[in-house]
């Protein structure tokens, strides 16, 4: 009986998250009510509050889930692309996955558009880097191990490269500059490989 109750609680939580994902993606955070989410999930509002303290808490959970889904895919792509002859290949593969996700309407609306508004820009950037550094810092550390960037610059390099990707992702979500994902990716690759050329000249 206890096990079934636990299973029911987990099912309720997942139903709420699915409904919230649908409403936040289609209607946006401001236009979405907890009543609408509960109705779509087929649960009472009290059941929703059993799992989430507030609308913002529910949004943050969903925001993290989307980021983690993207991160798992990006990490897998980076690992698969590691090439001893090209120290940038893994980082570029993970970055392509990120820009692919940034081209999806659901990710755009929840993570890139409403995320900074709901969480606040400072908190959004802090959470973004906290989640991303597990992929980004090992990526820059790998490049440093190949002599492409100085070892003491791995963290600032990761942060600044992430900022470049975030700027491209946000621009894609707005769709106002008439620049394609492929063009952003080509530009980012030039920036990344240019870091290696700078490091080579400095050491020379």
C-alpha positions as CSV (number, residue, x, y, z in Angstrom):
1,X,0.0,0.0,0.0
2,X,2.8,2.4,0.9
3,X,4.6,1.6,-2.4
4,X,1.4,2.2,-4.4
5,X,1.0,5.6,-2.6
6,X,4.5,6.5,-3.5
7,X,4.0,5.5,-7.1
8,X,0.8,7.6,-7.2
9,X,2.6,10.6,-5.8
10,X,5.4,10.2,-8.5
11,X,2.7,9.9,-11.2
12,X,1.0,13.0,-10.0
13,X,4.2,14.9,-10.0
14,X,5.0,13.8,-13.5
15,X,1.5,14.7,-14.7
16,X,1.9,18.2,-13.3
17,X,5.3,18.7,-14.9
18,X,4.0,17.5,-18.3
19,X,1.0,19.9,-18.1
20,X,3.2,22.8,-16.9
21,X,5.6,22.1,-19.8
22,X,2.8,22.3,-22.3
23,X,1.3,25.5,-20.8
24,X,4.5,27.3,-20.3
25,X,5.7,26.5,-23.8
26,X,2.5,27.4,-25.5
27,X,1.1,30.2,-23.4
28,X,4.2,31.6,-21.5
29,X,4.7,31.9,-17.8
30,X,2.6,35.0,-17.2
31,X,-0.5,33.7,-19.0
32,X,-0.4,30.3,-17.4
33,X,-2.3,29.8,-14.2
34,X,-1.8,27.0,-11.6
35,X,-5.5,26.2,-12.1
36,X,-5.0,25.5,-15.8
37,X,-2.0,23.3,-15.1
38,X,-3.9,21.3,-12.4
39,X,-6.9,20.9,-14.8
40,X,-4.7,19.7,-17.6
41,X,-2.8,17.3,-15.3
42,X,-6.1,16.0,-14.0
43,X,-5.2,16.7,-10.4
44,X,-6.5,19.0,-7.7
45,X,-4.7,22.3,-7.0
46,X,-3.9,20.9,-3.5
47,X,-2.2,17.9,-5.1
48,X,-0.1,20.3,-7.1
49,X,0.9,22.2,-4.0
50,X,1.9,19.0,-2.4
51,X,4.8,18.8,-4.8
52,X,5.6,22.4,-5.7
53,X,5.5,25.4,-3.3
54,X,4.6,27.9,-6.0
55,X,4.3,28.6,-9.6
56,X,7.9,29.9,-9.7
57,X,9.0,26.7,-7.9
58,X,7.3,24.6,-10.6
59,X,8.8,26.7,-13.4
60,X,12.3,26.4,-11.9
61,X,11.9,22.6,-11.7
62,X,10.9,22.5,-15.3
63,X,13.6,24.9,-16.3
64,X,16.2,22.7,-14.7
65,X,14.7,19.5,-16.3
66,X,15.0,21.0,-19.7
67,X,18.5,22.2,-19.1
68,X,19.5,18.7,-17.8
69,X,17.9,17.0,-20.8
70,X,19.9,19.3,-23.1
71,X,23.1,18.8,-21.1
72,X,22.9,15.0,-21.2
73,X,22.6,15.1,-25.0
74,X,25.4,17.7,-25.4
75,X,27.7,15.7,-23.1
76,X,27.1,12.5,-25.1
77,X,27.7,14.3,-28.4
78,X,31.0,15.8,-27.0
79,X,32.2,12.4,-25.8
80,X,31.4,10.8,-29.1
81,X,33.3,13.5,-31.0
82,X,36.5,13.5,-29.0
83,X,39.4,13.4,-31.4
84,X,43.1,13.4,-30.5
85,X,43.8,15.2,-33.7
86,X,41.3,18.0,-33.1
87,X,41.1,19.3,-29.6
88,X,38.1,21.5,-30.5
89,X,35.9,18.7,-31.9
90,X,34.3,17.7,-28.7
91,X,33.5,21.2,-27.6
92,X,32.0,22.1,-31.0
93,X,29.9,18.9,-31.0
94,X,28.3,19.8,-27.6
95,X,27.8,23.4,-28.7
96,X,26.0,22.3,-31.9
97,X,23.6,20.3,-29.7
98,X,23.0,23.4,-27.5
99,X,22.2,25.6,-30.6
100,X,19.9,22.8,-31.9
101,X,17.9,23.0,-28.6
102,X,17.9,26.7,-28.8
103,X,16.2,26.4,-32.1
104,X,13.2,24.5,-30.5
105,X,10.2,26.7,-29.6
106,X,9.7,24.9,-26.3
107,X,13.2,25.5,-25.1
108,X,13.2,29.0,-26.4
109,X,10.1,30.0,-24.6
110,X,10.8,28.4,-21.2
111,X,14.6,28.6,-20.9
112,X,15.6,31.6,-23.0
113,X,12.7,34.0,-23.0
114,X,10.8,33.5,-19.7
115,X,13.7,32.1,-17.8
116,X,15.6,35.4,-17.3
117,X,12.3,37.2,-16.6
118,X,11.0,34.8,-14.0
119,X,14.3,34.0,-12.3
120,X,15.9,37.4,-12.8
121,X,19.0,37.9,-15.1
122,X,21.6,37.5,-12.4
123,X,20.1,34.3,-11.0
124,X,19.4,33.0,-14.5
125,X,23.1,33.4,-15.5
126,X,24.3,31.9,-12.2
127,X,22.1,28.8,-12.6
128,X,22.9,28.5,-16.3
129,X,26.7,28.4,-15.6
130,X,26.2,26.2,-12.6
131,X,24.5,23.6,-14.8
132,X,26.7,24.1,-17.8
133,X,30.1,24.1,-16.1
134,X,30.1,20.3,-15.8
135,X,30.3,20.1,-19.6
136,X,32.0,23.4,-20.4
137,X,34.9,23.4,-17.9
138,X,36.0,19.8,-18.7
139,X,35.8,20.9,-22.4
140,X,38.2,23.9,-21.8
141,X,40.4,21.7,-19.6
142,X,40.7,19.2,-22.4
143,X,41.7,22.0,-24.8
144,X,44.3,23.2,-22.2
145,X,45.7,19.7,-22.0
146,X,46.4,19.9,-25.7
147,X,48.1,23.3,-25.4
148,X,45.3,25.2,-27.0
149,X,44.6,27.6,-24.1
150,X,46.5,28.3,-20.9
151,X,45.5,26.1,-18.0
152,X,44.8,29.0,-15.7
153,X,42.2,30.4,-18.2
154,X,40.0,27.3,-18.4
155,X,37.2,28.6,-16.2
156,X,37.0,32.2,-17.6
157,X,37.2,30.6,-21.1
158,X,34.3,28.4,-20.3
159,X,32.3,31.3,-19.0
160,X,32.9,33.5,-22.0
161,X,32.3,30.8,-24.5
162,X,29.0,30.0,-22.8
163,X,28.1,33.7,-22.9
164,X,28.8,33.6,-26.7
165,X,26.5,30.6,-27.1
166,X,23.8,32.1,-24.9
167,X,23.9,35.3,-27.0
168,X,23.4,33.2,-30.2
169,X,20.7,31.2,-28.6
170,X,18.8,34.3,-27.4
171,X,19.1,35.8,-30.9
172,X,17.7,32.6,-32.4
173,X,14.8,32.7,-30.0
174,X,14.0,36.3,-31.0
175,X,14.4,35.6,-34.7
176,X,15.0,39.2,-35.5
177,X,18.5,39.3,-37.0
178,X,17.9,37.0,-39.9
179,X,20.9,34.9,-38.9
180,X,20.7,31.1,-39.1
181,X,21.9,28.6,-36.6
182,X,24.5,27.4,-39.0
183,X,25.9,30.9,-39.3
184,X,26.1,31.3,-35.5
185,X,27.8,27.9,-35.3
186,X,30.3,28.8,-38.0
187,X,31.1,32.1,-36.2
188,X,31.5,30.3,-32.9
189,X,33.9,27.7,-34.4
190,X,36.0,30.6,-35.7
191,X,36.1,32.1,-32.2
192,X,37.0,28.8,-30.6
193,X,39.7,27.9,-33.0
194,X,41.0,31.4,-32.9
195,X,41.7,30.9,-29.2
196,X,44.0,28.1,-30.1
197,X,45.9,30.2,-32.6
198,X,46.3,33.0,-30.0
199,X,47.7,30.5,-27.5
200,X,50.1,29.2,-30.1
201,X,51.4,32.6,-30.9
202,X,51.8,33.5,-27.2
203,X,53.8,30.4,-26.5
204,X,55.9,31.0,-29.5
